[in-house]
Every structure is written in C-alpha cells, then in structure tokens.
Amino acid sequence: MTELFADVNGIKICYEVQGDGDPVVLIHGFGVKKEQWIGQFGPLSEHFKVIRLDNRGAGKSDRPNEPYTMEIFAEDVKGLLDFLKIEKAHIIGWSTGGMMAQHFAINFPSSVNKLILINTIDAWPADKSGLEVYKNAQIARYESRLKDPEQAFFETSKMGYSRPFIKLMKEDLKKKFHGLFSAEDLIKDSIINPATPQDITNQANALGNHNVTEKLHLIKAETLVICADKDRQMPKAVNFKLHEGIPNSKFVVIEGASHESPQEKAPEVNEKIIEFLKD
C-alpha cells in the first residue's frame, strides 16, 4: 500500500486509498494513527473506496507544535476531500475520531453521505482534572513503550480489549485474528511514529474543548452509533446519549468487547458498517 501526501491547511497530511466505489473516510482516535483501522481498511475496501488518514500530530502527517481543536481536525478532513476532489463521503470516526466526525458533520453537512460514530462521546466532562490525568497517562505509556513495547502494549490492553481476547493474544503473539493482525503486529506498529508528549499535549487540547451536546440536532446525515458493551472509556450510556441527540440515527451494541471492538470484533463491526452504508 502506497502512502500519499496532501497539502492541507498549511501542513502535509499522510493518507492511503484502497478500493473502488462510494468514498469512505476513516478518522482515527487519540494518540494513535491511521493503522488503528487495521480491522477495517482492507475488508471495507472490498466494497468501497476507503481513505484513511493520519490526523495532524499523528503518524506521518505534519505535527505543528500548537494546541489543536476539533474544528481544525474537521477542516483537515474537508481539506483532504477537496484535495481528492471528493464532494461527498461516508464519514467514520472511532473514539476521538468520532468526536472529530461529529464536528465535521455539523460544520460540513453537505460533504457527508452517511455518518458512523464508534465508541465515542458528545462532550468531554466539564471537570478538566480528568483530562490532565488522561494526558499524563498517555505520556507515561509513551515512555514505557520506549522501554518495553510488549509490556506496555499489554498494560494498555486492559482498557481496550476483553479479558478473553487479551488471554488469546498473550498465549500466541503470532496468532492472526480474523486473518488481519496478530498481537505481534500491533506491538511492532505501536513503536513506529508514535505520538510524542508534545503531540499528546496538543491533541488533549482538542479533547478538553469538545462539546457538541447542544448541536447534535444539527447532524442531518443518516447516522449509525456503534458501541461496545464492555467499554469503560466510552460506555454504552454515553453512546446512547449520542443516538438520542442525533435525529436520524440507529444504535448498535457489540457484545463481549471493549473500546478496541473494531479490532477485537472486526468481522461483526464490519458487517454492521457495510450493511448500514449499503442500505
């Protein structure tokens, strides 16, 4: 797969395109990069023209040292679509990427075909003390990953995957799940172009200022909200709140999975995505 670069809003955005058909944009979450979509990129490209990008401050995209906002991230996605001469696309966002997708759908409604929000929230809690804790935890993970990537991966996995799935990964690091990835693949990828403390700090600014609770009614696109029943980071209740606030939305729960459900339950998540986008 060839990585490409687009000049967008004064920076270079790294992206990949695969497949043919209706365009689908995959927006990744906090502190990761486009490869987070390892469970979706290939399978969805069998049905659609799939575009995954490194957000600013992530992967191989530029990392300007300034506080980011959700509006900036949304403008970057719009800029990439303009660069690719795509007028309208399906937009899929996971976790923090789902927050960016909400802003995109509100700010650029005519550019959205259908919207899918996965394991995300409509607003960061008003008490910002939790954000500082989260930011510092992410920086600590960055530092521990430099020392022992495998140990850091499995420590982080406790909040991302179900216990049975973690057990399977530990039993055989080379075991391919869904024919797409192994724990070894995920561990190796975690140390390639990681988010640095500077990137984490800049991304955290966008996270802390995310609040579209009173604007959800402005999302006119047909929307699918997907959550995982064991997600402790973005629980079922907050995802359901999104569903309630978005007029034309459907709600789906992935059973037996946590925040990383698009990886752990990739076939099931992909089936829900394809069914919704083709309906």
WOBELHU-V99182 format. One record per pair of residues at least 12 apart in sequence whose ideal C-beta (glycine too) atoms are under 7 Angstrom apart, sorted by sequence separation. I is the first residue (numbers start at 1). J is the second residue. D is the distance in Angstrom with one decimal. If there is no record, write none. Layout:
BEGIN
<<I;J;D> <I;J;D>>
END
This chain:
BEGIN
<<4;16;6.8> <56;68;6.6> <154;166;6.9> <227;239;3.5> <3;16;5.8> <91;104;5.9> <26;40;6.3> <91;105;6.6> <101;115;6.3> <169;183;3.8> <225;239;5.5> <254;268;6.0> <1;16;5.4> <26;41;6.9> <37;52;5.2> <102;117;6.8> <141;156;5.8> <254;269;6.3> <101;117;6.1> <154;170;6.7> <1;18;6.5> <225;242;5.1> <236;253;6.4> <16;34;6.6> <34;52;4.2> <55;73;5.9> <225;243;4.5> <34;53;5.8> <98;117;4.3> <24;44;6.1> <34;54;5.0> <56;76;5.8> <98;118;5.8> <102;122;7.0> <252;272;5.4> <33;54;5.0> <55;76;6.9> <91;112;5.4> <98;119;6.9> <99;120;5.8> <89;111;6.8> <98;120;2.8> <99;121;6.9> <18;41;6.5> <77;100;7.0> <88;111;5.7> <90;113;4.9> <223;246;4.9> <24;48;4.4> <26;50;6.6> <87;111;6.9> <88;112;7.0> <89;113;6.0> <90;114;4.9> <91;115;5.3> <92;116;4.3> <93;117;5.9> <94;118;4.3> <95;119;5.5> <225;249;5.8> <229;253;5.4> <23;48;7.0> <24;49;6.8> <26;51;7.0> <33;58;4.7> <34;59;5.8> <88;113;5.1> <93;118;6.9> <94;119;6.2> <95;120;5.7> <223;248;6.3> <229;254;6.9> <234;259;6.5> <19;45;3.1> <21;47;6.2> <22;48;5.3> <23;49;4.7> <24;50;4.9> <25;51;5.0> <26;52;4.2> <32;58;6.9> <33;59;3.3> <74;100;5.8> <78;104;6.9> <216;242;6.9> <222;248;5.1> <223;249;4.0> <224;250;5.1> <225;251;5.1> <226;252;5.0> <227;253;5.8> <228;254;4.7> <229;255;5.3> <230;256;6.9> <232;258;6.8> <233;259;4.7> <18;45;4.0> <19;46;6.6> <21;48;4.5> <22;49;6.7> <24;51;6.9> <28;55;6.5> <53;80;5.9> <73;100;4.3> <77;104;5.4> <93;120;6.6> <219;246;4.9> <229;256;7.0> <230;257;6.2> <231;258;5.1> <21;49;5.4> <23;51;6.3> <217;245;6.7> <224;252;6.5> <226;254;6.5> <230;258;4.6> <231;259;4.8> <19;48;5.6> <20;49;5.5> <70;99;5.9> <74;103;4.2> <216;245;3.3> <228;257;4.3> <19;49;5.1> <70;100;5.7> <74;104;4.2> <78;108;5.2> <81;111;6.2> <216;246;5.2> <217;247;6.1> <228;258;5.5> <19;50;5.1> <228;259;6.6> <17;49;6.6> <18;50;5.4> <71;103;6.0> <213;245;6.8> <70;103;4.3> <74;107;5.4> <78;111;6.3> <153;186;6.5> <228;261;4.0> <17;51;5.2> <74;108;6.9> <153;187;4.7> <15;51;5.9> <16;52;5.6> <71;107;6.9> <15;52;6.7> <150;187;5.4> <153;190;5.8> <15;53;4.1> <149;187;5.2> <14;53;6.8> <13;53;5.7> <14;54;4.4> <13;54;6.8> <149;190;5.9> <149;191;5.0> <226;269;6.6> <11;56;5.8> <14;59;5.8> <145;190;6.0> <14;60;3.8> <145;191;6.1> <226;272;6.1> <14;61;4.7> <13;61;4.9> <12;61;6.4> <145;194;6.5> <11;61;6.9> <12;62;5.0> <27;77;6.5> <11;62;3.8> <25;77;6.4> <142;194;6.1> <224;276;4.5> <11;64;6.2> <142;195;6.8> <142;196;6.7> <142;197;6.3> <3;60;6.4> <139;197;4.7> <142;200;6.9> <139;200;5.5> <138;200;4.7> <13;76;6.1> <23;86;5.0> <25;89;5.1> <15;80;6.3> <24;89;6.4> <27;92;6.8> <29;94;5.4> <30;95;6.4> <135;200;6.0> <9;75;5.8> <23;89;4.0> <24;90;4.5> <25;91;5.3> <26;92;5.3> <27;93;4.2> <28;94;6.5> <29;95;3.3> <30;96;4.0> <135;201;6.5> <9;76;5.8> <13;80;5.6> <23;90;6.9> <25;92;6.8> <29;96;4.2> <8;76;5.5> <22;90;6.3> <24;92;6.4> <29;97;4.8> <162;230;5.8> <28;97;4.9> <135;204;4.4> <9;79;5.0> <27;97;3.6> <8;79;3.6> <8;80;5.5> <27;100;5.2> <131;204;6.1> <159;232;6.4> <6;80;5.5> <27;101;5.5> <159;233;6.1> <8;83;6.2> <131;207;6.4> <6;83;4.2> <131;208;4.6> <128;208;5.5> <124;207;5.7> <124;208;5.5> <124;210;4.9> <180;266;6.2> <123;210;6.2> <124;211;6.7> <123;211;3.9> <178;266;4.7> <123;212;6.8> <178;267;5.7> <122;212;5.6> <123;213;4.8> <22;113;6.8> <122;213;4.9> <122;216;6.1> <162;256;5.9> <162;257;5.8> <162;258;5.6> <161;258;5.7> <160;258;5.8> <160;259;4.9> <161;260;5.2> <165;264;4.9> <159;259;6.5> <160;260;3.9> <162;264;6.5> <161;264;5.3> <115;219;6.7> <106;212;6.3> <115;221;4.4> <117;223;6.7> <31;138;5.2> <114;221;5.9> <113;221;7.0> <114;222;5.0> <115;223;4.4> <116;224;4.7> <117;225;5.1> <118;226;4.7> <119;227;5.9> <103;212;6.7> <106;215;5.3> <112;221;4.3> <119;228;6.0> <102;212;5.2> <116;226;6.7> <96;207;6.2> <99;210;4.8> <109;220;5.4> <106;218;5.0> <109;221;6.9> <119;231;5.5> <106;219;6.1> <121;234;5.5> <105;219;4.7> <120;234;5.6> <119;234;4.6> <105;221;5.6> <102;219;6.9> <121;238;4.7> <120;239;7.0> <122;241;6.1> <119;239;7.0> <122;242;5.3> <122;245;6.3> <117;242;6.1> <60;193;6.1> <65;198;5.8> <73;206;6.4> <59;193;5.2> <68;202;5.0> <67;202;5.7> <68;203;5.8> <63;199;5.6> <66;202;6.5> <69;205;6.9> <70;206;5.0> <58;195;6.1> <65;202;6.8> <68;205;5.8> <69;206;5.1> <42;180;6.8> <57;195;6.9> <67;205;3.8> <68;206;4.4> <39;178;6.8> <70;209;7.0> <95;234;6.5> <69;209;6.2> <70;210;5.3> <119;259;5.4> <39;180;5.7> <58;199;6.7> <38;180;6.0> <57;199;4.3> <119;261;6.5> <38;181;4.9> <118;262;6.1> <57;202;5.3> <57;203;5.5> <35;189;5.4> <116;273;6.1> <33;193;6.5> <116;276;6.7> <114;276;6.8> <114;277;5.8> <31;195;4.4> <95;259;6.8> <94;262;5.9> <31;200;5.9> <31;203;6.8> <30;203;5.7> <30;207;6.4> <92;273;7.0> <90;277;5.5> <40;262;6.0> <39;262;5.1> <39;263;4.5> <38;263;6.6> <40;266;7.0> <44;270;6.4> <39;266;3.3> <43;270;4.8> <47;274;5.6> <44;273;6.6> <48;277;7.0> <40;270;6.1>>
END
